[in-house]
Amino acid sequence: MSDDLYAKELLRWAADASRAGHLPDPKRAATVNNAMCGDKVTVEFAVDPTHEITDCRHDTKACVLTQASASILAAHASGESADSLAILKAKVTKMLKEGADAPPGKWSAYGIFAPVREHKSRHTCVLLPLEAAEKALGA
């Protein structure tokens, strides 16, 4: 793997443990695995009665790409919905597969994964937390 895959900002996100762990009473949760490499991520959400996300935590046993993606998701999920996270997953997928721009606004941190485009086997690593979110929220 080239060094541009592991830029400083990506490593910072991967090391961010501020939202790692478990919620005391998650309303929605899911665990997904990457069978190719053994990565495993659990994403937990607290949601309000309108199904808006009010909190998010992750438990990630995975490579730095998956760790960073899970940290970005957990840091910015509050205020989102199943639909908005499905749109985010589509945008990140398009960025990885087609070279589209990174998602805008608070999700722009996903731009750190642009170099992953050249490493198709690593796309799953970036998308794994978003897949867990999709599964947890029933999107």
C-alpha positions in Angstrom: 0.0 0.0 0.0 1.2 3.5 -0.7 1.9 6.0 2.0 -0.8 8.3 0.6 -3.4 5.8 1.8 -2.4 6.5 5.3 -2.2 10.3 5.4 -1.9 12.1 8.8 -5.5 13.2 8.8 -6.7 9.6 8.2 -4.5 8.3 11.0 -5.9 11.1 13.3 -9.4 9.9 12.6 -8.5 6.3 13.1 -6.9 7.1 16.5 -10.0 9.2 17.7 -11.5 7.2 20.4 -13.9 9.9 21.6 -17.0 8.0 20.3 -15.7 4.5 20.5 -17.5 2.1 22.8 -21.1 1.3 23.5 -24.2 3.3 24.3 -25.9 2.5 27.6 -29.2 1.8 25.9 -28.9 1.8 22.1 -32.2 1.9 20.1 -30.6 0.5 17.0 -27.4 -1.5 16.5 -25.7 -3.8 14.0 -22.4 -5.6 13.6 -20.9 -6.4 10.2 -17.8 -8.2 9.2 -15.4 -8.1 6.3 -14.9 -11.8 5.5 -11.9 -11.0 3.4 -9.8 -9.6 6.2 -11.6 -10.1 9.4 -12.5 -6.5 10.1 -15.5 -6.2 12.4 -17.5 -3.1 13.3 -20.5 -2.5 15.5 -22.4 0.7 15.2 -25.0 1.8 17.8 -27.5 4.6 17.6 -29.8 6.4 20.0 -32.8 7.8 18.1 -35.6 10.1 19.1 -39.3 9.4 18.4 -39.0 10.9 14.9 -36.2 8.5 14.2 -33.5 11.2 14.1 -30.2 10.0 15.4 -29.3 11.7 18.7 -26.1 9.7 19.5 -23.8 7.2 17.9 -21.0 4.9 19.1 -18.9 2.3 17.4 -16.8 -0.7 18.5 -14.3 -1.3 15.7 -11.8 -4.2 15.5 -10.3 -3.4 12.1 -7.7 -1.7 10.0 -7.1 2.0 10.1 -9.3 2.6 7.1 -12.3 1.1 8.8 -11.4 2.7 12.1 -11.2 6.2 10.5 -14.5 5.7 8.7 -16.3 4.6 11.9 -14.9 7.6 13.8 -16.1 10.0 11.1 -19.6 8.4 11.1 -19.9 8.5 14.9 -18.6 12.1 15.1 -21.2 13.4 12.7 -24.3 11.1 12.8 -26.3 13.2 15.3 -29.2 14.9 13.6 -29.2 12.4 10.7 -31.7 9.8 9.6 -31.6 6.4 7.9 -32.3 8.2 4.6 -29.5 10.7 4.9 -27.0 8.1 5.9 -28.1 6.0 2.9 -27.4 9.0 0.7 -24.0 9.4 2.4 -23.1 5.8 1.7 -24.0 6.3 -2.0 -21.8 9.4 -2.2 -18.9 7.7 -0.6 -19.3 4.7 -2.8 -19.4 6.9 -5.9 -16.3 8.7 -4.7 -14.4 5.4 -4.3 -15.7 3.7 -7.5 -15.9 6.6 -9.9 -13.7 9.3 -8.5 -16.6 11.7 -7.6 -16.1 14.5 -5.2 -16.2 13.8 -1.5 -19.5 14.4 0.3 -20.0 18.1 1.2 -20.4 19.8 4.6 -19.8 17.9 7.8 -19.1 14.7 5.8 -16.2 16.2 3.8 -13.8 14.3 6.0 -14.6 11.3 3.9 -12.4 13.0 1.3 -9.4 11.5 3.1 -10.3 8.2 1.5 -9.9 9.5 -2.1 -6.5 7.6 -2.5 -8.4 4.3 -1.7 -10.0 4.6 -5.1 -7.0 2.9 -6.6 -7.2 0.0 -4.1 -10.5 -1.7 -4.9 -10.0 -4.4 -2.3 -10.0 -1.7 0.4 -13.3 0.0 -0.6 -15.1 -2.5 1.7 -13.0 -1.2 4.6 -14.2 2.3 4.2 -17.8 1.3 3.6 -18.1 -1.2 6.4 -19.2 1.3 9.1 -21.8 2.7 6.7 -23.0 -0.8 6.0 -23.4 -1.4 9.7 -25.3 1.9 10.0 -27.6 0.9 7.1 -28.3 -2.4 8.7 -28.9 -0.9 12.2 -31.3 1.7 10.8 -33.1 -0.7 8.5 -32.4 1.5 5.5 
